[in-house]
């Protein structure tokens, strides 16, 4: 599930997907940021390539809170989707 510090999560309908990964290129090393990419699984059984829809960058503490919130709402850890 975790490849090169990528963390993946999928919603309870197995359609919405999010990828969390660290921004290693940010010049200010005193603040750690994470990228969050959101997308959807395509096809009835996910047989088509997924579609990434958005990407945002937030501080790591906010990313951790979002990750935990989504898990509490029924999202599940999953394998790499794109």
PDB file of N, CA, C and O in Angstrom:
ATOM      1  N   UNK A   1       0.800  -1.195   0.000  1.00  0.00           N
ATOM      2  CA  UNK A   1       0.000   0.000   0.000  1.00  0.00           C
ATOM      3  C   UNK A   1       0.845   1.262   0.000  1.00  0.00           C
ATOM      4  O   UNK A   1       0.408   2.301  -0.494  1.00  0.00           O
ATOM      5  N   UNK A   2       2.032   1.184   0.541  1.00  0.00           N
ATOM      6  CA  UNK A   2       2.880   2.360   0.640  1.00  0.00           C
ATOM      7  C   UNK A   2       4.100   2.156  -0.247  1.00  0.00           C
ATOM      8  O   UNK A   2       4.953   1.314   0.036  1.00  0.00           O
ATOM      9  N   UNK A   3       4.174   2.928  -1.314  1.00  0.00           N
ATOM     10  CA  UNK A   3       5.300   2.839  -2.226  1.00  0.00           C
ATOM     11  C   UNK A   3       5.965   4.205  -2.303  1.00  0.00           C
ATOM     12  O   UNK A   3       5.345   5.181  -2.725  1.00  0.00           O
ATOM     13  N   UNK A   4       7.224   4.272  -1.895  1.00  0.00           N
ATOM     14  CA  UNK A   4       7.961   5.535  -1.928  1.00  0.00           C
ATOM     15  C   UNK A   4       7.255   6.646  -1.153  1.00  0.00           C
ATOM     16  O   UNK A   4       7.177   7.782  -1.621  1.00  0.00           O
ATOM     17  N   UNK A   5       6.748   6.319   0.019  1.00  0.00           N
ATOM     18  CA  UNK A   5       6.064   7.283   0.886  1.00  0.00           C
ATOM     19  C   UNK A   5       4.782   7.841   0.286  1.00  0.00           C
ATOM     20  O   UNK A   5       4.388   8.965   0.599  1.00  0.00           O
ATOM     21  N   UNK A   6       4.132   7.070  -0.568  1.00  0.00           N
ATOM     22  CA  UNK A   6       2.800   7.402  -1.061  1.00  0.00           C
ATOM     23  C   UNK A   6       1.803   6.667  -0.188  1.00  0.00           C
ATOM     24  O   UNK A   6       1.989   5.492   0.130  1.00  0.00           O
ATOM     25  N   UNK A   7       0.747   7.361   0.197  1.00  0.00           N
ATOM     26  CA  UNK A   7      -0.301   6.758   1.016  1.00  0.00           C
ATOM     27  C   UNK A   7      -1.618   6.924   0.279  1.00  0.00           C
ATOM     28  O   UNK A   7      -1.988   8.038  -0.093  1.00  0.00           O
ATOM     29  N   UNK A   8      -2.330   5.820   0.066  1.00  0.00           N
ATOM     30  CA  UNK A   8      -3.546   5.799  -0.735  1.00  0.00           C
ATOM     31  C   UNK A   8      -4.745   5.431   0.129  1.00  0.00           C
ATOM     32  O   UNK A   8      -4.651   4.613   1.045  1.00  0.00           O
ATOM     33  N   UNK A   9      -5.881   6.062  -0.192  1.00  0.00           N
ATOM     34  CA  UNK A   9      -7.111   5.816   0.543  1.00  0.00           C
ATOM     35  C   UNK A   9      -8.272   5.861  -0.459  1.00  0.00           C
ATOM     36  O   UNK A   9      -8.257   6.649  -1.405  1.00  0.00           O
ATOM     37  N   UNK A  10      -9.281   5.000  -0.236  1.00  0.00           N
ATOM     38  CA  UNK A  10     -10.421   4.912  -1.148  1.00  0.00           C
ATOM     39  C   UNK A  10     -11.713   4.993  -0.343  1.00  0.00           C
ATOM     40  O   UNK A  10     -11.776   4.516   0.790  1.00  0.00           O
ATOM     41  N   UNK A  11     -12.746   5.600  -0.934  1.00  0.00           N
ATOM     42  CA  UNK A  11     -13.995   5.764  -0.197  1.00  0.00           C
ATOM     43  C   UNK A  11     -14.771   4.455  -0.099  1.00  0.00           C
ATOM     44  O   UNK A  11     -14.405   3.461  -0.726  1.00  0.00           O
ATOM     45  N   UNK A  12     -15.835   4.458   0.685  1.00  0.00           N
ATOM     46  CA  UNK A  12     -16.598   3.226   0.945  1.00  0.00           C
ATOM     47  C   UNK A  12     -17.335   2.723  -0.285  1.00  0.00           C
ATOM     48  O   UNK A  12     -17.756   1.567  -0.313  1.00  0.00           O
ATOM     49  N   UNK A  13     -17.502   3.571  -1.313  1.00  0.00           N
ATOM     50  CA  UNK A  13     -18.140   3.141  -2.566  1.00  0.00           C
ATOM     51  C   UNK A  13     -17.114   2.638  -3.581  1.00  0.00           C
ATOM     52  O   UNK A  13     -17.477   2.215  -4.678  1.00  0.00           O
ATOM     53  N   UNK A  14     -15.836   2.686  -3.212  1.00  0.00           N
ATOM     54  CA  UNK A  14     -14.721   2.255  -4.067  1.00  0.00           C
ATOM     55  C   UNK A  14     -14.661   3.054  -5.370  1.00  0.00           C
ATOM     56  O   UNK A  14     -14.333   2.520  -6.430  1.00  0.00           O
ATOM     57  N   UNK A  15     -14.987   4.352  -5.265  1.00  0.00           N
ATOM     58  CA  UNK A  15     -14.944   5.234  -6.435  1.00  0.00           C
ATOM     59  C   UNK A  15     -13.957   6.371  -6.210  1.00  0.00           C
ATOM     60  O   UNK A  15     -13.066   6.587  -7.032  1.00  0.00           O
ATOM     61  N   UNK A  16     -14.104   7.096  -5.111  1.00  0.00           N
ATOM     62  CA  UNK A  16     -13.212   8.214  -4.810  1.00  0.00           C
ATOM     63  C   UNK A  16     -11.896   7.733  -4.238  1.00  0.00           C
ATOM     64  O   UNK A  16     -11.870   6.884  -3.346  1.00  0.00           O
ATOM     65  N   UNK A  17     -10.803   8.275  -4.749  1.00  0.00           N
ATOM     66  CA  UNK A  17      -9.458   7.863  -4.316  1.00  0.00           C
ATOM     67  C   UNK A  17      -8.642   9.110  -3.991  1.00  0.00           C
ATOM     68  O   UNK A  17      -8.761  10.138  -4.659  1.00  0.00           O
ATOM     69  N   UNK A  18      -7.810   9.003  -2.954  1.00  0.00           N
ATOM     70  CA  UNK A  18      -6.889  10.089  -2.614  1.00  0.00           C
ATOM     71  C   UNK A  18      -5.487   9.513  -2.406  1.00  0.00           C
ATOM     72  O   UNK A  18      -5.307   8.430  -1.848  1.00  0.00           O
ATOM     73  N   UNK A  19      -4.517  10.271  -2.872  1.00  0.00           N
ATOM     74  CA  UNK A  19      -3.110   9.918  -2.694  1.00  0.00           C
ATOM     75  C   UNK A  19      -2.455  11.023  -1.880  1.00  0.00           C
ATOM     76  O   UNK A  19      -2.562  12.201  -2.220  1.00  0.00           O
ATOM     77  N   UNK A  20      -1.784  10.641  -0.811  1.00  0.00           N
ATOM     78  CA  UNK A  20      -1.059  11.575   0.046  1.00  0.00           C
ATOM     79  C   UNK A  20       0.430  11.288  -0.140  1.00  0.00           C
ATOM     80  O   UNK A  20       0.855  10.138  -0.036  1.00  0.00           O
ATOM     81  N   UNK A  21       1.227  12.323  -0.414  1.00  0.00           N
ATOM     82  CA  UNK A  21       2.675  12.127  -0.491  1.00  0.00           C
ATOM     83  C   UNK A  21       3.400  13.417  -0.156  1.00  0.00           C
ATOM     84  O   UNK A  21       2.902  14.517  -0.396  1.00  0.00           O
ATOM     85  N   UNK A  22       4.577  13.254   0.397  1.00  0.00           N
ATOM     86  CA  UNK A  22       5.371  14.361   0.918  1.00  0.00           C
ATOM     87  C   UNK A  22       5.970  15.195  -0.214  1.00  0.00           C
ATOM     88  O   UNK A  22       6.400  14.665  -1.238  1.00  0.00           O
ATOM     89  N   UNK A  23       5.987  16.513  -0.005  1.00  0.00           N
ATOM     90  CA  UNK A  23       6.644  17.438  -0.931  1.00  0.00           C
ATOM     91  C   UNK A  23       8.113  17.544  -0.529  1.00  0.00           C
ATOM     92  O   UNK A  23       8.457  18.273   0.401  1.00  0.00           O
ATOM     93  N   UNK A  24       8.962  16.822  -1.224  1.00  0.00           N
ATOM     94  CA  UNK A  24      10.391  16.821  -0.901  1.00  0.00           C
ATOM     95  C   UNK A  24      11.156  17.953  -1.578  1.00  0.00           C
ATOM     96  O   UNK A  24      12.351  18.121  -1.335  1.00  0.00           O
ATOM     97  N   UNK A  25      10.483  18.730  -2.422  1.00  0.00           N
ATOM     98  CA  UNK A  25      11.149  19.790  -3.180  1.00  0.00           C
ATOM     99  C   UNK A  25      10.941  21.184  -2.593  1.00  0.00           C
ATOM    100  O   UNK A  25      11.496  22.152  -3.113  1.00  0.00           O
ATOM    101  N   UNK A  26      10.160  21.310  -1.531  1.00  0.00           N
ATOM    102  CA  UNK A  26       9.869  22.630  -0.971  1.00  0.00           C
ATOM    103  C   UNK A  26      11.145  23.229  -0.395  1.00  0.00           C
ATOM    104  O   UNK A  26      11.853  22.562   0.360  1.00  0.00           O
ATOM    105  N   UNK A  27      11.449  24.488  -0.742  1.00  0.00           N
ATOM    106  CA  UNK A  27      12.720  25.093  -0.299  1.00  0.00           C
ATOM    107  C   UNK A  27      12.816  25.322   1.210  1.00  0.00           C
ATOM    108  O   UNK A  27      13.916  25.286   1.762  1.00  0.00           O
ATOM    109  N   UNK A  28      11.701  25.554   1.882  1.00  0.00           N
ATOM    110  CA  UNK A  28      11.723  25.793   3.330  1.00  0.00           C
ATOM    111  C   UNK A  28      11.569  24.452   4.048  1.00  0.00           C
ATOM    112  O   UNK A  28      10.457  23.949   4.209  1.00  0.00           O
ATOM    113  N   UNK A  29      12.679  23.888   4.469  1.00  0.00           N
ATOM    114  CA  UNK A  29      12.670  22.560   5.092  1.00  0.00           C
ATOM    115  C   UNK A  29      12.127  22.579   6.520  1.00  0.00           C
ATOM    116  O   UNK A  29      11.925  21.521   7.116  1.00  0.00           O
ATOM    117  N   UNK A  30      11.885  23.780   7.078  1.00  0.00           N
ATOM    118  CA  UNK A  30      11.355  23.853   8.432  1.00  0.00           C
ATOM    119  C   UNK A  30       9.851  23.561   8.462  1.00  0.00           C
ATOM    120  O   UNK A  30       9.292  23.267   9.518  1.00  0.00           O
ATOM    121  N   UNK A  31       9.202  23.644   7.297  1.00  0.00           N
ATOM    122  CA  UNK A  31       7.774  23.341   7.191  1.00  0.00           C
ATOM    123  C   UNK A  31       7.616  22.162   6.238  1.00  0.00           C
ATOM    124  O   UNK A  31       8.113  22.193   5.112  1.00  0.00           O
ATOM    125  N   UNK A  32       6.929  21.135   6.692  1.00  0.00           N
ATOM    126  CA  UNK A  32       6.734  19.958   5.849  1.00  0.00           C
ATOM    127  C   UNK A  32       5.346  20.008   5.232  1.00  0.00           C
ATOM    128  O   UNK A  32       4.344  20.168   5.930  1.00  0.00           O
ATOM    129  N   UNK A  33       5.305  19.870   3.919  1.00  0.00           N
ATOM    130  CA  UNK A  33       4.049  19.876   3.186  1.00  0.00           C
ATOM    131  C   UNK A  33       3.776  18.509   2.579  1.00  0.00           C
ATOM    132  O   UNK A  33       4.689  17.714   2.351  1.00  0.00           O
ATOM    133  N   UNK A  34       2.515  18.259   2.327  1.00  0.00           N
ATOM    134  CA  UNK A  34       2.114  17.046   1.610  1.00  0.00           C
ATOM    135  C   UNK A  34       1.227  17.456   0.448  1.00  0.00           C
ATOM    136  O   UNK A  34       0.440  18.398   0.543  1.00  0.00           O
ATOM    137  N   UNK A  35       1.370  16.728  -0.649  1.00  0.00           N
ATOM    138  CA  UNK A  35       0.439  16.856  -1.754  1.00  0.00           C
ATOM    139  C   UNK A  35      -0.692  15.873  -1.517  1.00  0.00           C
ATOM    140  O   UNK A  35      -0.475  14.769  -1.018  1.00  0.00           O
ATOM    141  N   UNK A  36      -1.886  16.276  -1.874  1.00  0.00           N
ATOM    142  CA  UNK A  36      -3.034  15.381  -1.845  1.00  0.00           C
ATOM    143  C   UNK A  36      -3.654  15.420  -3.230  1.00  0.00           C
ATOM    144  O   UNK A  36      -4.111  16.467  -3.687  1.00  0.00           O
ATOM    145  N   UNK A  37      -3.666  14.276  -3.895  1.00  0.00           N
ATOM    146  CA  UNK A  37      -4.288  14.154  -5.196  1.00  0.00           C
ATOM    147  C   UNK A  37      -5.607  13.412  -5.026  1.00  0.00           C
ATOM    148  O   UNK A  37      -5.678  12.395  -4.335  1.00  0.00           O
ATOM    149  N   UNK A  38      -6.649  13.936  -5.665  1.00  0.00           N
ATOM    150  CA  UNK A  38      -7.960  13.303  -5.597  1.00  0.00           C
ATOM    151  C   UNK A  38      -8.347  12.840  -6.994  1.00  0.00           C
ATOM    152  O   UNK A  38      -8.074  13.518  -7.985  1.00  0.00           O
ATOM    153  N   UNK A  39      -8.979  11.690  -7.058  1.00  0.00           N
ATOM    154  CA  UNK A  39      -9.416  11.169  -8.341  1.00  0.00           C
ATOM    155  C   UNK A  39     -10.536  10.176  -8.168  1.00  0.00           C
ATOM    156  O   UNK A  39     -11.040   9.965  -7.065  1.00  0.00           O
ATOM    157  N   UNK A  40     -10.923   9.559  -9.290  1.00  0.00           N
ATOM    158  CA  UNK A  40     -11.987   8.564  -9.262  1.00  0.00           C
ATOM    159  C   UNK A  40     -11.545   7.326 -10.025  1.00  0.00           C
ATOM    160  O   UNK A  40     -10.769   7.403 -10.977  1.00  0.00           O
ATOM    161  N   UNK A  41     -12.054   6.191  -9.587  1.00  0.00           N
ATOM    162  CA  UNK A  41     -11.818   4.926 -10.263  1.00  0.00           C
ATOM    163  C   UNK A  41     -12.801   4.859 -11.418  1.00  0.00           C
ATOM    164  O   UNK A  41     -13.981   5.163 -11.244  1.00  0.00           O
ATOM    165  N   UNK A  42     -12.332   4.467 -12.589  1.00  0.00           N
ATOM    166  CA  UNK A  42     -13.175   4.449 -13.789  1.00  0.00           C
ATOM    167  C   UNK A  42     -13.577   3.009 -14.133  1.00  0.00           C
ATOM    168  O   UNK A  42     -12.800   2.073 -13.941  1.00  0.00           O
ATOM    169  N   UNK A  43     -14.796   2.851 -14.641  1.00  0.00           N
ATOM    170  CA  UNK A  43     -15.298   1.537 -15.029  1.00  0.00           C
ATOM    171  C   UNK A  43     -16.024   0.867 -13.876  1.00  0.00           C
ATOM    172  O   UNK A  43     -15.817   1.218 -12.714  1.00  0.00           O
ATOM    173  N   UNK A  44     -16.859  -0.079 -14.194  1.00  0.00           N
ATOM    174  CA  UNK A  44     -17.665  -0.759 -13.182  1.00  0.00           C
ATOM    175  C   UNK A  44     -16.796  -1.488 -12.159  1.00  0.00           C
ATOM    176  O   UNK A  44     -17.076  -1.451 -10.961  1.00  0.00           O
ATOM    177  N   UNK A  45     -15.766  -2.135 -12.624  1.00  0.00           N
ATOM    178  CA  UNK A  45     -14.885  -2.903 -11.728  1.00  0.00           C
ATOM    179  C   UNK A  45     -13.489  -2.292 -11.661  1.00  0.00           C
ATOM    180  O   UNK A  45     -12.530  -2.964 -11.282  1.00  0.00           O
ATOM    181  N   UNK A  46     -13.377  -1.015 -12.030  1.00  0.00           N
ATOM    182  CA  UNK A  46     -12.082  -0.344 -11.989  1.00  0.00           C
ATOM    183  C   UNK A  46     -11.134  -0.812 -13.065  1.00  0.00           C
ATOM    184  O   UNK A  46      -9.917  -0.689 -12.928  1.00  0.00           O
ATOM    185  N   UNK A  47     -11.700  -1.363 -14.160  1.00  0.00           N
ATOM    186  CA  UNK A  47     -10.845  -1.915 -15.215  1.00  0.00           C
ATOM    187  C   UNK A  47     -10.212  -0.839 -16.095  1.00  0.00           C
ATOM    188  O   UNK A  47      -9.232  -1.111 -16.788  1.00  0.00           O
ATOM    189  N   UNK A  48     -10.755   0.373 -16.078  1.00  0.00           N
ATOM    190  CA  UNK A  48     -10.191   1.467 -16.865  1.00  0.00           C
ATOM    191  C   UNK A  48      -9.226   2.272 -16.005  1.00  0.00           C
ATOM    192  O   UNK A  48      -9.323   2.249 -14.778  1.00  0.00           O
ATOM    193  N   UNK A  49      -8.296   2.982 -16.638  1.00  0.00           N
ATOM    194  CA  UNK A  49      -7.368   3.804 -15.851  1.00  0.00           C
ATOM    195  C   UNK A  49      -8.125   4.828 -15.018  1.00  0.00           C
ATOM    196  O   UNK A  49      -9.093   5.411 -15.505  1.00  0.00           O
ATOM    197  N   UNK A  50      -7.711   5.064 -13.771  1.00  0.00           N
ATOM    198  CA  UNK A  50      -8.375   6.059 -12.928  1.00  0.00           C
ATOM    199  C   UNK A  50      -8.114   7.467 -13.452  1.00  0.00           C
ATOM    200  O   UNK A  50      -7.180   7.700 -14.219  1.00  0.00           O
ATOM    201  N   UNK A  51      -8.947   8.382 -13.026  1.00  0.00           N
ATOM    202  CA  UNK A  51      -8.851   9.770 -13.458  1.00  0.00           C
ATOM    203  C   UNK A  51      -8.496  10.637 -12.258  1.00  0.00           C
ATOM    204  O   UNK A  51      -9.265  10.731 -11.301  1.00  0.00           O
ATOM    205  N   UNK A  52      -7.307  11.280 -12.316  1.00  0.00           N
ATOM    206  CA  UNK A  52      -6.927  12.207 -11.268  1.00  0.00           C
ATOM    207  C   UNK A  52      -7.603  13.543 -11.574  1.00  0.00           C
ATOM    208  O   UNK A  52      -7.512  14.053 -12.691  1.00  0.00           O
ATOM    209  N   UNK A  53      -8.279  14.103 -10.572  1.00  0.00           N
ATOM    210  CA  UNK A  53      -9.055  15.317 -10.802  1.00  0.00           C
ATOM    211  C   UNK A  53      -8.415  16.571 -10.208  1.00  0.00           C
ATOM    212  O   UNK A  53      -8.433  17.625 -10.843  1.00  0.00           O
ATOM    213  N   UNK A  54      -7.853  16.478  -9.006  1.00  0.00           N
ATOM    214  CA  UNK A  54      -7.275  17.668  -8.372  1.00  0.00           C
ATOM    215  C   UNK A  54      -6.009  17.313  -7.604  1.00  0.00           C
ATOM    216  O   UNK A  54      -5.781  16.160  -7.237  1.00  0.00           O
ATOM    217  N   UNK A  55      -5.193  18.337  -7.373  1.00  0.00           N
ATOM    218  CA  UNK A  55      -4.005  18.207  -6.520  1.00  0.00           C
ATOM    219  C   UNK A  55      -3.921  19.470  -5.686  1.00  0.00           C
ATOM    220  O   UNK A  55      -4.090  20.577  -6.196  1.00  0.00           O
ATOM    221  N   UNK A  56      -3.656  19.294  -4.390  1.00  0.00           N
ATOM    222  CA  UNK A  56      -3.451  20.447  -3.518  1.00  0.00           C
ATOM    223  C   UNK A  56      -2.285  20.160  -2.587  1.00  0.00           C
ATOM    224  O   UNK A  56      -1.897  19.008  -2.394  1.00  0.00           O
ATOM    225  N   UNK A  57      -1.733  21.215  -2.016  1.00  0.00           N
ATOM    226  CA  UNK A  57      -0.593  21.088  -1.108  1.00  0.00           C
ATOM    227  C   UNK A  57      -0.987  21.715   0.218  1.00  0.00           C
ATOM    228  O   UNK A  57      -1.411  22.869   0.271  1.00  0.00           O
ATOM    229  N   UNK A  58      -0.840  20.933   1.304  1.00  0.00           N
ATOM    230  CA  UNK A  58      -1.165  21.436   2.639  1.00  0.00           C
ATOM    231  C   UNK A  58      -0.062  21.026   3.610  1.00  0.00           C
ATOM    232  O   UNK A  58       0.735  20.133   3.323  1.00  0.00           O
ATOM    233  N   UNK A  59      -0.029  21.690   4.764  1.00  0.00           N
ATOM    234  CA  UNK A  59       0.977  21.326   5.768  1.00  0.00           C
ATOM    235  C   UNK A  59       0.673  19.921   6.288  1.00  0.00           C
ATOM    236  O   UNK A  59      -0.482  19.495   6.317  1.00  0.00           O
ATOM    237  N   UNK A  60       1.701  19.222   6.690  1.00  0.00           N
ATOM    238  CA  UNK A  60       1.586  17.809   7.047  1.00  0.00           C
ATOM    239  C   UNK A  60       0.612  17.565   8.202  1.00  0.00           C
ATOM    240  O   UNK A  60      -0.064  16.536   8.235  1.00  0.00           O
ATOM    241  N   UNK A  61       0.538  18.498   9.141  1.00  0.00           N
ATOM    242  CA  UNK A  61      -0.380  18.311  10.267  1.00  0.00           C
ATOM    243  C   UNK A  61      -1.837  18.274   9.782  1.00  0.00           C
ATOM    244  O   UNK A  61      -2.635  17.469  10.261  1.00  0.00           O
ATOM    245  N   UNK A  62      -2.174  19.152   8.830  1.00  0.00           N
ATOM    246  CA  UNK A  62      -3.528  19.153   8.263  1.00  0.00           C
ATOM    247  C   UNK A  62      -3.786  17.875   7.468  1.00  0.00           C
ATOM    248  O   UNK A  62      -4.890  17.331   7.497  1.00  0.00           O
ATOM    249  N   UNK A  63      -2.772  17.402   6.764  1.00  0.00           N
ATOM    250  CA  UNK A  63      -2.910  16.163   5.989  1.00  0.00           C
ATOM    251  C   UNK A  63      -3.182  14.981   6.917  1.00  0.00           C
ATOM    252  O   UNK A  63      -4.008  14.122   6.608  1.00  0.00           O
ATOM    253  N   UNK A  64      -2.491  14.938   8.045  1.00  0.00           N
ATOM    254  CA  UNK A  64      -2.722  13.852   9.011  1.00  0.00           C
ATOM    255  C   UNK A  64      -4.134  13.897   9.574  1.00  0.00           C
ATOM    256  O   UNK A  64      -4.774  12.858   9.739  1.00  0.00           O
ATOM    257  N   UNK A  65      -4.623  15.106   9.871  1.00  0.00           N
ATOM    258  CA  UNK A  65      -5.991  15.252  10.376  1.00  0.00           C
ATOM    259  C   UNK A  65      -7.010  14.809   9.321  1.00  0.00           C
ATOM    260  O   UNK A  65      -7.984  14.127   9.642  1.00  0.00           O
ATOM    261  N   UNK A  66      -6.783  15.195   8.077  1.00  0.00           N
ATOM    262  CA  UNK A  66      -7.690  14.793   6.993  1.00  0.00           C
ATOM    263  C   UNK A  66      -7.684  13.280   6.823  1.00  0.00           C
ATOM    264  O   UNK A  66      -8.744  12.670   6.686  1.00  0.00           O
ATOM    265  N   UNK A  67      -6.498  12.666   6.830  1.00  0.00           N
ATOM    266  CA  UNK A  67      -6.367  11.212   6.697  1.00  0.00           C
ATOM    267  C   UNK A  67      -7.192  10.507   7.778  1.00  0.00           C
ATOM    268  O   UNK A  67      -7.963   9.595   7.481  1.00  0.00           O
ATOM    269  N   UNK A  68      -7.026  10.928   9.015  1.00  0.00           N
ATOM    270  CA  UNK A  68      -7.742  10.309  10.135  1.00  0.00           C
ATOM    271  C   UNK A  68      -9.245  10.533  10.019  1.00  0.00           C
ATOM    272  O   UNK A  68     -10.027   9.620  10.285  1.00  0.00           O
ATOM    273  N   UNK A  69      -9.654  11.727   9.628  1.00  0.00           N
ATOM    274  CA  UNK A  69     -11.073  12.041   9.447  1.00  0.00           C
ATOM    275  C   UNK A  69     -11.691  11.124   8.392  1.00  0.00           C
ATOM    276  O   UNK A  69     -12.782  10.590   8.591  1.00  0.00           O
ATOM    277  N   UNK A  70     -10.999  10.946   7.280  1.00  0.00           N
ATOM    278  CA  UNK A  70     -11.519  10.090   6.209  1.00  0.00           C
ATOM    279  C   UNK A  70     -11.617   8.632   6.659  1.00  0.00           C
ATOM    280  O   UNK A  70     -12.593   7.950   6.346  1.00  0.00           O
ATOM    281  N   UNK A  71     -10.610   8.152   7.394  1.00  0.00           N
ATOM    282  CA  UNK A  71     -10.682   6.781   7.920  1.00  0.00           C
ATOM    283  C   UNK A  71     -11.884   6.626   8.844  1.00  0.00           C
ATOM    284  O   UNK A  71     -12.580   5.611   8.797  1.00  0.00           O
ATOM    285  N   UNK A  72     -12.127   7.619   9.673  1.00  0.00           N
ATOM    286  CA  UNK A  72     -13.272   7.578  10.591  1.00  0.00           C
ATOM    287  C   UNK A  72     -14.605   7.614   9.846  1.00  0.00           C
ATOM    288  O   UNK A  72     -15.619   7.142  10.361  1.00  0.00           O
ATOM    289  N   UNK A  73     -14.605   8.172   8.635  1.00  0.00           N
ATOM    290  CA  UNK A  73     -15.821   8.251   7.827  1.00  0.00           C
ATOM    291  C   UNK A  73     -16.037   7.017   6.952  1.00  0.00           C
ATOM    292  O   UNK A  73     -17.015   6.954   6.208  1.00  0.00           O
ATOM    293  N   UNK A  74     -15.140   6.040   7.031  1.00  0.00           N
ATOM    294  CA  UNK A  74     -15.326   4.813   6.275  1.00  0.00           C
ATOM    295  C   UNK A  74     -14.390   4.601   5.102  1.00  0.00           C
ATOM    296  O   UNK A  74     -14.465   3.570   4.434  1.00  0.00           O
ATOM    297  N   UNK A  75     -13.507   5.558   4.836  1.00  0.00           N
ATOM    298  CA  UNK A  75     -12.510   5.351   3.794  1.00  0.00           C
ATOM    299  C   UNK A  75     -11.549   4.259   4.259  1.00  0.00           C
ATOM    300  O   UNK A  75     -11.404   4.021   5.458  1.00  0.00           O
ATOM    301  N   UNK A  76     -10.891   3.595   3.298  1.00  0.00           N
ATOM    302  CA  UNK A  76      -9.982   2.495   3.610  1.00  0.00           C
ATOM    303  C   UNK A  76      -8.649   2.686   2.895  1.00  0.00           C
ATOM    304  O   UNK A  76      -8.587   3.267   1.811  1.00  0.00           O
ATOM    305  N   UNK A  77      -7.588   2.188   3.518  1.00  0.00           N
ATOM    306  CA  UNK A  77      -6.286   2.177   2.852  1.00  0.00           C
ATOM    307  C   UNK A  77      -6.396   1.271   1.627  1.00  0.00           C
ATOM    308  O   UNK A  77      -7.115   0.272   1.647  1.00  0.00           O
ATOM    309  N   UNK A  78      -5.680   1.628   0.568  1.00  0.00           N
ATOM    310  CA  UNK A  78      -5.743   0.861  -0.661  1.00  0.00           C
ATOM    311  C   UNK A  78      -4.390   0.873  -1.371  1.00  0.00           C
ATOM    312  O   UNK A  78      -3.450   1.529  -0.923  1.00  0.00           O
ATOM    313  N   UNK A  79      -4.304   0.161  -2.450  1.00  0.00           N
ATOM    314  CA  UNK A  79      -3.090   0.102  -3.259  1.00  0.00           C
ATOM    315  C   UNK A  79      -3.034   1.273  -4.222  1.00  0.00           C
ATOM    316  O   UNK A  79      -4.024   1.975  -4.427  1.00  0.00           O
ATOM    317  N   UNK A  80      -1.876   1.473  -4.804  1.00  0.00           N
ATOM    318  CA  UNK A  80      -1.644   2.526  -5.784  1.00  0.00           C
ATOM    319  C   UNK A  80      -2.671   2.433  -6.913  1.00  0.00           C
ATOM    320  O   UNK A  80      -2.956   1.343  -7.410  1.00  0.00           O
ATOM    321  N   UNK A  81      -3.229   3.588  -7.319  1.00  0.00           N
ATOM    322  CA  UNK A  81      -4.246   3.611  -8.378  1.00  0.00           C
ATOM    323  C   UNK A  81      -3.788   4.324  -9.636  1.00  0.00           C
ATOM    324  O   UNK A  81      -4.339   4.063 -10.706  1.00  0.00           O
ATOM    325  N   UNK A  82      -2.809   5.209  -9.558  1.00  0.00           N
ATOM    326  CA  UNK A  82      -2.251   5.827 -10.757  1.00  0.00           C
ATOM    327  C   UNK A  82      -0.788   6.083 -10.556  1.00  0.00           C
ATOM    328  O   UNK A  82      -0.123   6.602 -11.452  1.00  0.00           O
TER     329      UNK A  82
END
